[in-house]
Amino acid sequence: MKLDIITPGSTLFTGDDIYLVQLPGVDGSFEIMNHHAPLISVLKSGKIKVLVKGITPQFFEIKGGVIEVQNNKVLVLAE
């Protein structure tokens, strides 16, 4: 799955071989895996955990934002 984490000032992460993304939703944390159903959700402050095959998990701190999942692509617009 493809993942982009974008802030108003920069791109925090972009990658194609993502196994799992864990996100801080306003109603609790949730995970996105390959071929997830389409989704739009609001995010709260917290850490995004990104698992790439064969690489140590990566973490990104955000202050909130929005996530869109569609066609095996995940777009996070973060503050």
Buried (B, 14 or more C-beta within 10 A) or exposed (E): BEBBBBBEEEEBBEBEEBBBBBBBBEEEBBEBEEEBEEEEBEBBEBEBBBBBEEEEEBEBEBEBBEBBBEEEEBBBBBE
